[in-house]
Every structure is written in structure tokens, then in C-alpha cells.
Amino acid sequence: MTNKQTNGVHHITAIAGPSQENIDFYVGVLGLRLVKKTVNFDDPGTYHFYFGDEKGTPGTILTFFPWKNIPQGRVGSGQVGFTTFGVPTGALSFWEKRLSDFGYQTETETRFGETYLQFEDPHGLKLELVEREDGPENTWEFNGVTSDVAIKGFGGAVLYSGAPQKTAELLEEGLGFEKVGEEDRYLRFRSKSDIGNIIDVPVKAFPRGEMGAGTVHHIAWRVDDYEDQQDWRSYIQEHGLRPTEILDRQYFTSIYFREWGGILFEVATDTPGFDTDETVDHLGEELKLPEWLEQHRNQIESLVDSIEVREVKPKK
């Protein structure tokens, strides 16, 4: 089979603490849209939130399983170290001030000639913003975040691998990324997409991470559709890895496998998308359940917290 190329990051899924705190930060502070409110299909008493741009475009979606009393995790190898968001050129100063006004400390790091504004969400997830010309403007505006500074989607991610060279090899030879840079501490890879397209891999392995609040559960890569995904499943097996069967995730179909460095990878389709059960104008407004859970709606609604999308005020 000829080499295949992913279109970069589809979504990243992380673990959070209390539900309302999670929504207040990603919607109220970062200005993302709650594009889908559903449940964890493997644990239906737990929400699954999807945050992204106005339409829920693949490459913009950060998702969360929020658990009220989950222990704090430890970020380390076998995980995404930093989740990277791209913002328009010239917007970083706006974000530095906004995060400060809301009480969040920031630091800067330079990699490959780019400046990154790094910070943590309320539950310890490591995030960073970087200015990028690539990718369309996000037209969603909320709580003082206007489209000229709004997060466009993923800039990419920093992968903390337990076997950096093996992970790098898989990105390049398995997922079709192009190696575009090397510095003392990092390798850099680029996909053919205009968002979610830059992956940095530290060349030194970190101590093993522990799953919990403030950690990434998995990172998903974009493929076109179900037929393409079937080819990808065979292709991944040919690379000596063990993908799951294709699973229906309602808004996309997925396969999962753990790569050589311990990170859980997913391959997810762009189709059918988030407007299959809600119009674009009303995304994220209702609790959406797959058909096989609909019969349990009353029980599920009694288990999950009452939450709301709301504006939040700066602390300063």
C-alpha cells in the first residue's frame, strides 16, 4: 500500500474536573463555542463536551470528559504535553492581557522561531497559543473575544513520547507528516492541512505520565471518510500496530491504537460532522444521546450536573 497522509489533528480529548468550571474556562475565557454536549459512551453518567469554532470544524475540536472528584493527573511521556492553539497574527498580546485579567499566569517559550504563550487551564491541562497566518478566521465571537483575535483551531501539539525516535518515525513514515525542522530539544513535523498541522516532539523522553485531571487522554488524526478509514486500519496494521475495530462515535467513526512511545492515537473521520442532530445555529444547546442510549435519557439526565453556557467576568 502506498504511503498515506493524514490531514493533521482532528481533535484532542482531555480529562477535566467539575463540568461548569470546564465550560466557564473554554467558553467564557477562551471564547470557544460549545458545539456538542453529549455523554461518554463508555460511561454514560459522565458528560462529553466538544469545544471548537462556530461550525465544529475538524482541527478545532478540544473535547473533555469532566469528572467531579477525579484525582489530579501527571503530565509525562505517553501523553500530549502541550495542546497548541493557533491565533491570528498580532493577537498574542490580547491573549496575554486577557489571561492575566482572568487570573491565569502565563510564560513564553520560543521554538523554531515562533513565540508560544503557555498556561494551564483550571484543572492543570497544559495549553499554549501561537500566532499563525495559516487557517481561516474563526467567526464565533463571545464574551469579549472577537473574530480578529479568536482561536482559529489547533496549531498542533507537543507529544511527550517514551520513545521519541520511534514516535517521530511513525509520524513521518506512518502518518505522512513531513519533517521540517530539528533543534536541540525538539523535532518538528508538518501535515498538509492548514490547521492542526504542526507537531513537535521533544527528543528526550519524559518520566511516565499518569492519567487524571489536567491530562490528555488521546489525540486524533483526520481522515476523509469511512472508506478511507478502512484503508487506514489495514495500513496501521501493516506498520506493526494493533488498531481497534472501527467504532461509531456519532459525529465521526474512529479507530484507536497506542503508538510505540505510549501515546494513544485515534484516527477519526471528518464525516458525518456535528450538524447531524443539531443545526449549526443551535449546536451544543441540548444534551444529545446516541439512539441506543436514548431509552436511558431520564436516568442519564438525573446523573449529570446542571450546567450552562454563560459569560464570566475578569478578576481584574
Summary of the structure (lengths in Angstrom):
residues: 316
radius of gyration: 18.5
end to end distance: 57.4
largest distance: 57.4
contacts: 1108
relative contact order: 0.22
helix: 19%
strand: 37%
